[in-house]
Every structure is written in C-alpha cells, then in structure tokens.
Amino acid sequence: STTCFTTEEQLLCEEHIKDLVQRHRPEHKLDVRTVEMAIAQRDNAIRSAVAKDLKKTVGNPDDEKGLEQKQKDAIRHICLSDDAVSVLEGSAGACKAFSIKSVGEIYSSAGYQMHDLSGAWTKALNHKK
C-alpha cells in the first residue's frame, strides 16, 4: 500500500466526486454532434491564433497547427464515454492540460460543472518525496 498525502479540502472534494460517481447515470454523455462542433471550433481558434502569431514573427505562416489528432481523440473519448470518471495520462509536453481544458469548456457550455483533480494530485504526490 502506498501512502499518499492530501489536504482536508482535497479529501472532501474527492469524497464528493466519489459520491457523484456512485450516483452516475449515463445520460451525462454528450452527443457526437455537440462534441464534433466544439472540437472544430477549438481547432479553428487555435489555427487562427497560431497564424496571427506566425505572421508577427515570421511573416507568412506555412504551417497552421491546430489540435493534434491524439488530442481530438482524447477529447472525443472523454466526452462520448459512458464512464463516470476519465483519466488522461501522457508524458510531459503531451498537451494533457490543454486537452482537459477543452473538455471542461465543452462540458461547461453544455451546462455541466467540471472537477479537475490533476493539480491537487500533483501537489499531493510531490509532498511524498
């Protein structure tokens, strides 16, 4: 068994999440059309922002980067899943936080309240060292 330290506030939050998960009903899954439209909007917003930045720094952008396919797949998986909880893992620099922010925005725009525990777990795990 691994010991993990946390704050009282975080523990209450996690207990609340556990209660929500236990009462989970699959109707919280978003519809495909809503998710695809949100991904396209997010992708276009990124491409526009990158294009503006590149025009300022290099003149004429040849490479307009948007969401990577892995990010789109992760967003789809989380938003279209019947699972009560989703975990997104990846190496440093894999844009996990950006993907989760996108998921949060999609659910928020659909009227849901999101709980991101990633920062609290990182702090708790770092206190173990």
C-alpha positions, 0 to 999 in steps of 0.5 A: 500500500502506498501512502499518499498525502492530501489536504482536508479540502482535497479529501472532501472534494474527492469524497464528493466526486466519489459520491457523484460517481456512485450516483452516475447515470449515463445520460451525462454523455454528450452527443457526437454532434455537440462534441464534433462542433466544439472540437472544430471550433477549438481547432479553428481558434487555435489555427487562427491564433497560431497564424496571427502569431506566425505572421508577427514573427515570421511573416507568412505562416506555412504551417497552421497547427491546430489540435493534434489528432491524439488530442481530438481523440482524447477529447472525443473519448472523454466526452462520448464515454459512458464512464463516470470518471476519465483519466488522461495520462501522457508524458510531459509536453503531451498537451494533457492540460490543454486537452482537459481544458477543452473538455471542461469548456465543452462540458461547461457550455453544455451546462455541466460543472467540471472537477479537475483533480490533476493539480491537487494530485500533483501537489499531493504526490510531490509532498511524498518525496 
